[in-house]
C-alpha cells in the first residue's frame, strides 16, 4: 500500500512538472491548440469578446496558454497570413535586441550614445550630450525635449536639451528610433539582419522593418507576433535554447528601469506598480497601469492597439492587431484594460472553485471509468483529454450512473472536464 501511494505521489509530481513546461511551436503553421473549455471558458463569453474586438476595428487576436493556442480569431478580410504593423509594440523587440547585442559584446548600456551616433547628434552642448547613454535611450530618460512639435524627428535640430539625462521621463520616439543606428553601428549589420538572425529565425518568426516618415516600423503576421510573446514569457528561452542569455538584463527589462515612471522597463510597459506616466504627460497617475490585468503582467503596446500582453503568473499571452479602436492613442492603455475586463469574464457563470464537485464523482477500474452524478447534472457533457490536450472521449451524461470504456486508451495521465449548466470542473486520473 505504501509503495502504491509513493507511486501516485511520484506520478503527481511528474505531471505537475510537465504542466509547468511550455509548448513551443515548430517552424511553419503547425501549432498545438487547447480547448477553451479546459480553462472553464464558455462559448457565449468568447463570442462576446469577439464581438467587442470586431466592433473596435481589430484585425487579429490570439491567446496562448502554456504556449498553446486557446483562441485565434481574424476579422473581416484579414487572415492568418496577412501582415500588419506593430507600431510602438516593436519597441520591446528593439529592447530585446539591445540585450543580445550587449551579451555578444558589441555594446554596453553605459556607453555614451555619441560613441555610435557621432558627436553633435543632438543640439545639446557637448557636456549635456555626453551624459546621454544607451541606457537612457531604452528607458526614455534622455532628457531631450519631446515637446518640439515633432517627437518622431531624429535630426539634431529637433533633439533639444530639456533636462539632464536620467532626471526626466518622457515618451520620445526620436531618441528611441536612433537605437536602430546604435545597433547597426555597433554590430556592423543592418537592424533587419541582426533581428532576423538573432531572434526571428531561431523562433520560427518572420517580419521586416519599413520606413514610415522618421519611424522604422516592424511588420509581421499575427502568429509571428505571438511567437515573440511566447519568447518573452519564457524569459528569452526557446525550447531549451537560451536566446537572451543575460537574465539580469531580462529582469531589468521587465521591471522598473527607473523610479520616475516605475511602470516602464527597457522599452516595455509594466503592470502592478505604484504609479505610471503616459505619453505627452508629465503627470504621475497613482496605481497600476491596467487595473483589470494581472499585476505581474508586462507588455509591448503600440499606437492604435498593437498589443503583446504577457502574464508569467498564469503562462498567458495574448496579442491584438488592428486599426484604432476609437480615437488614436500612442499607448492605448484604456483599450487594453477593456480587453482584460472581457478576458476576466470568459469563465462560465459558475467558476470551477464554486462548483459543487460532490455532485460529480468517478472511479477508475482498470479499463473502465464509472461516473456518478446528481439529478441536476444529468445532461452535462463529459470530455476526456490526453496529455497533448486532445479530446479522446466525449459523452453526454443521460443518467446518474454512466460507464465509459477506457480499453482503447494507452497508459497515461488524462484530464476529465465535466461541463453542466451549473459550471465546469476538472479532475485528473491515471490509466495504467
Residue pairs with C-beta under 8 A, 6 or more apart in sequence:
8 430
11 413
11 430
15 413
15 428
18 387
19 66
21 66
22 66
22 67
22 230
22 233
22 234
22 315
23 32
23 66
23 67
23 68
24 67
24 203
24 230
24 234
24 238
24 239
25 31
25 32
25 67
25 204
25 227
26 204
27 204
28 204
29 80
29 223
31 68
31 69
31 223
32 67
32 68
32 69
32 388
32 389
33 68
33 69
33 70
33 389
34 65
34 66
34 68
34 69
34 70
34 389
35 70
35 383
35 385
35 389
35 391
35 417
36 43
36 46
36 70
36 71
36 346
37 383
37 417
37 419
37 424
38 385
38 389
38 415
38 417
38 426
39 65
39 70
39 346
39 347
40 347
40 348
40 351
40 352
40 423
40 424
40 426
41 70
41 346
41 347
41 348
42 346
42 347
42 348
42 349
45 342
45 345
45 346
45 347
45 348
46 71
46 346
48 342
48 345
49 71
49 339
49 342
49 343
49 345
49 346
50 61
50 73
52 338
52 339
52 342
53 61
53 73
53 75
53 320
53 322
53 339
54 75
54 76
56 305
56 322
56 325
56 326
56 335
56 338
57 305
57 322
57 323
57 324
57 325
58 75
58 305
58 320
58 321
58 322
58 325
59 74
59 75
59 76
59 78
59 82
59 84
59 222
59 321
59 322
59 323
60 73
60 74
60 75
60 78
60 82
60 84
60 222
60 319
60 320
60 321
60 322
61 71
61 72
61 73
61 74
61 75
61 318
61 319
61 320
61 321
62 69
62 71
62 72
62 73
62 222
62 223
62 225
62 226
62 318
62 319
63 69
63 70
63 71
63 72
63 316
63 317
63 318
63 343
64 70
64 226
64 229
64 230
64 233
64 316
64 317
64 318
65 314
65 315
65 316
66 315
67 230
67 233
67 315
68 389
69 226
71 318
72 80
74 80
74 82
74 222
75 322
78 84
78 321
80 221
80 222
80 223
81 221
82 221
82 222
83 219
83 220
83 221
84 219
84 220
84 221
84 222
84 306
84 321
84 322
85 210
85 212
85 217
85 218
85 219
85 306
86 93
86 217
86 218
86 219
86 220
86 225
86 300
86 302
86 306
87 217
87 302
87 303
87 304
87 306
88 173
88 300
88 301
88 302
88 303
88 306
88 330
88 331
89 225
89 300
89 301
89 302
89 306
89 307
89 308
90 217
90 218
90 300
90 302
91 176
91 267
91 268
91 300
91 302
92 232
92 267
92 268
92 300
92 308
93 195
93 199
93 218
93 228
93 300
94 138
94 176
94 179
94 180
94 183
94 267
95 138
95 253
95 265
95 266
95 267
95 268
96 199
96 231
96 232
96 236
96 244
96 253
97 183
97 191
97 194
97 195
97 198
97 199
98 107
98 109
98 134
98 138
98 179
98 182
98 183
98 266
99 236
99 244
99 246
99 249
99 250
99 253
99 266
100 198
100 199
100 243
100 244
101 107
101 183
101 186
101 187
101 194
102 108
102 109
102 246
102 249
103 244
103 245
103 246
103 249
104 187
106 186
106 187
107 116
107 134
107 182
107 186
108 134
109 133
109 134
109 135
109 138
110 133
110 134
110 135
111 133
111 134
112 130
112 132
112 133
113 121
113 129
113 132
113 133
113 134
113 136
113 137
113 142
113 175
113 178
113 182
114 121
114 129
114 130
114 132
116 181
116 182
116 185
116 186
117 178
117 181
117 182
117 185
119 126
119 129
120 129
120 156
121 129
121 156
121 159
121 178
122 128
122 129
122 132
122 144
122 156
122 159
122 160
122 161
123 156
123 157
123 159
123 160
123 161
124 132
124 144
124 159
124 160
124 161
125 161
128 143
128 161
128 164
128 165
131 143
131 164
131 165
131 166
132 142
132 143
132 144
132 165
132 175
133 165
134 179
134 182
136 142
136 143
136 165
136 166
136 175
137 175
137 176
137 178
137 179
137 182
138 176
138 179
138 257
138 266
138 267
139 169
139 257
139 258
139 264
139 265
139 266
140 169
140 170
140 171
140 172
140 175
140 176
140 261
140 264
140 267
141 165
141 166
141 167
141 168
141 169
141 170
141 258
141 260
142 165
142 172
142 175
143 161
143 162
143 163
143 164
143 165
143 166
143 167
143 168
144 159
144 160
144 161
144 162
144 170
144 172
144 174
144 175
145 159
145 160
145 161
145 162
146 162
146 170
146 171
146 172
146 174
146 280
147 162
148 158
148 160
150 158
150 174
150 214
151 171
151 172
151 173
151 174
152 173
152 174
152 177
152 213
152 214
152 215
153 159
153 174
153 214
154 174
154 177
154 178
154 214
158 174
159 174
159 175
162 168
162 170
166 258
167 260
168 260
168 282
169 258
169 260
169 261
169 264
169 277
170 282
171 277
171 278
171 279
171 280
171 330
171 331
173 214
173 215
174 214
176 267
177 214
177 215
177 216
180 191
180 209
180 216
183 189
183 191
183 194
184 190
184 191
184 194
187 194
189 197
191 209
191 216
192 208
192 209
195 207
195 209
195 218
198 243
199 205
199 228
199 231
199 243
200 206
200 207
200 224
202 238
202 241
202 243
203 227
203 228
203 230
203 231
203 238
203 243
204 227
205 220
205 223
205 224
205 227
205 228
206 220
206 221
206 224
207 218
207 219
207 220
207 221
207 224
208 218
208 219
208 220
209 216
209 217
209 218
209 219
210 216
210 217
210 219
211 217
222 319
222 321
225 308
225 319
225 321
226 317
226 319
228 308
229 300
229 308
229 309
229 310
229 317
229 318
229 319
230 317
231 237
231 238
231 243
232 254
232 298
232 300
232 308
232 310
232 317
233 310
233 312
233 315
233 317
235 244
235 247
235 250
236 242
236 243
236 244
236 245
236 247
236 250
237 243
244 250
249 266
252 265
252 266
253 265
253 266
253 267
253 268
254 265
254 268
254 270
254 298
255 265
255 270
256 262
256 263
256 264
256 265
256 270
256 273
257 264
257 265
257 266
258 264
260 277
261 275
261 276
261 277
261 284
262 270
262 273
262 274
262 275
262 276
263 269
263 270
263 271
263 273
263 275
263 276
263 277
263 288
263 289
264 270
264 276
264 277
265 298
268 298
268 299
268 300
269 289
269 298
269 299
269 300
269 301
269 331
269 333
270 289
270 297
270 298
270 299
271 288
271 289
271 290
271 293
271 294
271 295
271 296
271 297
271 298
271 299
272 288
272 294
272 295
272 296
272 297
273 288
273 289
274 286
274 287
275 284
275 285
275 286
275 287
276 284
276 285
276 287
276 288
276 289
277 283
277 284
277 285
278 285
278 331
278 333
279 330
279 331
280 330
288 295
289 333
290 297
290 299
290 333
290 336
290 337
290 340
291 337
292 337
292 338
292 340
292 341
292 344
293 309
293 311
293 336
293 337
293 340
294 311
294 313
294 314
294 316
295 313
296 311
296 312
296 313
297 309
297 310
297 311
298 310
298 312
299 307
299 308
299 309
299 310
299 336
300 306
300 307
300 308
301 307
301 308
301 331
301 332
301 333
301 336
302 330
302 331
303 324
303 328
303 329
303 330
303 331
303 332
304 322
304 323
304 324
304 325
304 328
304 329
304 332
305 320
305 321
305 322
305 323
305 324
305 325
305 329
305 332
305 335
305 336
306 320
306 321
306 322
307 318
307 319
307 320
307 336
307 339
308 317
308 318
308 319
309 316
309 317
309 318
309 319
309 336
309 340
310 316
310 317
311 317
318 339
318 343
320 339
324 332
325 332
325 335
325 338
326 335
329 335
347 424
348 419
348 423
348 424
349 423
350 422
350 423
350 424
351 423
351 424
352 423
352 424
352 425
352 426
354 423
355 422
355 423
355 424
355 425
356 422
357 425
357 427
359 373
359 374
359 376
359 377
359 422
360 371
360 372
360 373
360 374
360 377
360 380
360 418
360 420
360 425
361 371
361 372
361 373
362 369
362 370
362 371
362 372
362 416
362 427
362 429
363 369
363 370
364 370
364 406
364 429
364 430
364 431
366 406
366 432
367 405
367 406
367 407
367 431
368 403
368 404
368 405
368 406
369 384
369 403
369 404
369 405
369 406
369 429
370 401
370 402
370 403
370 404
371 382
371 397
371 401
371 402
371 403
371 404
372 400
372 401
372 402
373 380
373 397
373 400
373 402
373 418
373 420
374 400
375 400
376 420
376 421
376 422
377 397
377 418
377 420
377 422
378 397
378 398
378 399
378 400
379 396
379 397
379 398
379 420
379 421
380 396
380 397
380 418
380 419
380 420
380 421
381 394
381 395
381 396
381 397
381 418
381 419
381 420
382 393
382 394
382 395
382 396
382 397
382 402
382 404
382 416
382 417
382 418
382 419
383 391
383 393
383 394
383 416
383 417
383 419
384 391
384 392
384 393
384 394
384 404
384 409
384 414
384 415
384 416
384 417
385 391
385 392
385 414
385 415
385 416
385 417
386 392
386 409
386 412
386 414
387 412
387 413
387 414
392 409
392 414
393 404
393 409
395 402
395 404
406 431
409 431
410 431
411 430
411 431
411 432
412 430
412 431
413 428
413 429
413 430
414 428
414 429
414 430
414 431
415 426
415 427
415 428
416 426
416 427
416 428
416 429
417 424
417 425
417 426
418 424
418 425
418 426
418 427
